[in-house]
Amino acid sequence: ARVAIIQYLSKESVATNSALIQVTKLSKATVCQHIKELADAGLIAGTFTGNRHYYRLVPTAFERIENLKKVVGI
């Protein structure tokens, strides 16, 4: 699910919870937990506008992801 979220955010500049729920086909609570883990890892950031949360990849996330790929041999 986290990979799907990162892939989606790499194609779209921002996404709401609803969009990420549709992409992953998981419950709201599960998606929120994955978002929290990705945010804690410094890969995504969120903003709150009106009554919606918007998430985006942190600019350094691409570099971190590429370094991770090298470490795990992907």
MARNU-790867 format. One line per field, with one value per residue (C-alpha): y, x, z; residue number from 1; residue in one letter. Coordinates in steps of 0.02 Angstrom, whole numbers. Last residue first. Layout:
<rs>
py Y|...
px X|...
pz Z|...
k NUM|...
r A|...
</rs>
This chain:
<rs>
py -149|-201|-167|-30|42|50|138|271|299|315|439|546|545|587|743|847|784|691|768|750|856|845|907|1008|1180|1157|1043|1012|849|794|635|541|600|427|493|554|382|299|422|398|209|230|347|221|85|196|249|69|-2|0|70|194|232|262|370|478|496|542|684|686|809|827|672|546|532|541|386|290|340|285|121|88|120|0
px 806|961|903|1031|1020|831|843|956|830|689|787|827|645|590|699|559|432|296|125|-29|-186|-299|-475|-599|-542|-360|-249|-75|21|199|270|435|498|488|358|257|264|212|69|9|9|-94|-215|-234|-279|-406|-487|-507|-407|-435|-259|-300|-475|-415|-274|-397|-510|-364|-323|-185|-53|69|7|126|249|102|25|188|214|38|57|223|141|0
pz -350|-254|-76|-46|-221|-212|-44|-119|-259|-132|-27|-180|-234|-57|-52|-128|1|-90|-77|33|44|196|175|279|224|182|287|224|217|192|117|125|295|374|496|346|264|428|453|274|301|460|371|231|356|445|282|227|83|-105|-126|-264|-202|-24|-90|-186|-34|79|-41|-169|-228|-374|-461|-541|-396|-276|-355|-347|-165|-118|-214|-127|41|0
k 74|73|72|71|70|69|68|67|66|65|64|63|62|61|60|59|58|57|56|55|54|53|52|51|50|49|48|47|46|45|44|43|42|41|40|39|38|37|36|35|34|33|32|31|30|29|28|27|26|25|24|23|22|21|20|19|18|17|16|15|14|13|12|11|10|9|8|7|6|5|4|3|2|1
r I|G|V|V|K|K|L|N|E|I|R|E|F|A|T|P|V|L|R|Y|Y|H|R|N|G|T|F|T|G|A|I|L|G|A|D|A|L|E|K|I|H|Q|C|V|T|A|K|S|L|K|T|V|Q|I|L|A|S|N|T|A|V|S|E|K|S|L|Y|Q|I|I|A|V|R|A
</rs>
